Amino acid sequence: MLLFVVVSTLLLSACSLVEKVNSSLDYVNLATEHINKLSTFAQQAPQMMKDAALNPETKQALENQLIGIKNDIEQFNLKSVPTIAKDIHQQLVEKNKVLLDEINNVLVNGHLALDSLQNSQILTTISDITNFINRIQNLGS
């Protein structure tokens, strides 16, 4: 009977450990995907901003991307995270809030103010956020 209790306890401990590892890996994947989306936008945005000045369709596409990023950030900030990732997630949420404020400043009444975007710090803030990628990926190792 004692052996059964010991084996059961070990199995429960192992299951708990596996759940923690899976939760950490899920967070790493989620955060990496979030950062990669921002990085892709930052790479495309400079050319899109130039094109948007002459092309209303490009301006609309840029506006749609910013609205999508805004929604993604809001959802990401609400995610529950494993204990191991709480500190880095909080730092990421703080940077995301800065980015949200910047996006809100260039979306006037829900529409892109191109001159405000060109003069904003959005791309710099995204660069700051992408610097978290190595620390996040180290959580999974």
N, C-alpha and C positions, 0 to 999 in steps of 0.2 A: 504494500500500500504506500509506504514511504517512497519507494522508487517511482511509483505512478505520480505522486505529488511533485517530486523533483523533476521528472521528465515533463510533466504538464507545465510547470513553472518555466522551464527552459524553453519550451516551445512557444509559450506566450511571450516571453522576452524576445525571442527570435522574430516572432511576427511583428512585435512592436518596432523592433529595429528595422525590419524590412519596410514597414509603413513609413517610418521617418525618412529612410533613404529614398523611397519612391516619392514622397512629398517634396523632398529637397530637389530631386531631379525634375519633377513637374514644375517647380518654381523656376529652376534654372532655364528650362525650355521656354516657359512663359515669358520670363524677363528678357531672354535672348531674342525671342521673336519680337517683342515690343521694341527693343533697342534697334534691331535690324530694320524694322519698318521706319523708324525715325531716321536712321542712317540713309536708307534709300531715298527718303524724301529730301534730305539735306543734299544728296548728290544731284538730284534732278532739279531742285528748286531754282538754282541760279539761272539755268537756261530757260526754265519755264517763266521766270519773272521777266526776263528779256523779251521772250516771245509774247507774253501776256499783254504787254504794252500795245502790241499791234493786232493781237488776235483774241477776240472775245471768247472763243471756244477754249483757248489755253487758259485764259483768266478764270473761266468757269471750272475747268479741270483742277486748277490750283486751289480755288476756293473749296471745291469738293474734297480735295485731299486734306486741306486744313481742318475742315469740319470732321472728316473721318479720323484724323489724328486726335482731335479734341475729344471725340467720343471714345476712342481707344484708351486715351490717357485716363479719362474719368472712370472707365471700367477697370483698368489696371490698378488704379489707386485703391479701389475697393476690395481687391483680392485678399483673401486670407493667406497668410504665409507661414511656413514652418519656422520654428523658433530659431534655427540656425541662420535664417535669412532676414530676421526682423530688423536688424540694424541697417543693413544695406538697402532693404526695401524702404525703410523710412527715409533714408537719404535720397533714394530714387524718387519717392513720392514728393519730397520737398522740391527737387529739381523739376519734376513734372508739373508741380503747381506754378512754378515760375514760367514754364513753357505755356501752360494754360492761360495765364495772365497775358502773356505776349500774344498768343493766338487771339484771345478775346479783344485785344487792342487793335488788331488788324482786320477783324471781322466786325465791321460797323453795321449794326442792325442786321446781322447775319450775312452780310455781303463783304467780299474782299475789298479792302482799300489798298490797292497795289502800292501806292507811294509809302504807306505806313509799313507794309511788309518789307519793302526795299530798305527802309531805314530802321528796321527792327533788329533785335538781337536773337531772333528765333534760331538762326543757323548756329550761332555761337552757343546758345543753350543746348541745342541738340548735340553739338560736339562735346559739351560737358557731360551730357548724359551717356554718350557712347563710351566715355572713358570708364564707365562702370562695368563694361563687358567682361574684362579679365577677372575682376573680383567676383562677379556673378558666376562665371564659368568655373572658378575655383571652388565654389560651393558644391559642385557636382563631383569633385574629385576627392 
